[in-house]
Amino acid sequence: MEEPEMQLKVKKVTDKFTESLYVLANEPSVALFRLQEHVRRSLPELAQHKSDMQSWEEQSQGAIYTVEYACSAIKNMTDSSVYFKSIDNLLKNSIAMKEQLNSSQGRSTITPQPKNPPGTS
């Protein structure tokens, strides 16, 4: 008879002990301590990640500025194609006029022939 009675008492004691451990493990001050430990362990890594992200953001902003500047330069160049075509036509006209002047100077200038060939007197 003592055996079932003893088992009942042991079960009550273990149940109370389990309940006490559960309450202690879930007590707010223990939870806050666990949070504090987690933050203490995680904070340096998070700070490093933040620093890395800020550095990457600065690099990205620089690259974005460079790309936008290049795009605006290309757009300005395409808008200037009319002026380039005009310059091309003016250069072609200038070359044609120069060739015309050279050919007209070649016809009007007659080089005098020497009367005595060189070497004979």
Secondary structure, 3 states (H helix, E strand, C coil): CHHHHHHHHHHHHHHHHHHHHHHHHCCHHHHHHHHHHHHHHHHHHHHHHHHHHHHHHHHHHHHHHHHHHHHHHHHHHHHCHHHHHHHHHHHHHHHHHHHHHHHHHHHHCCCCCCCCCCCCC
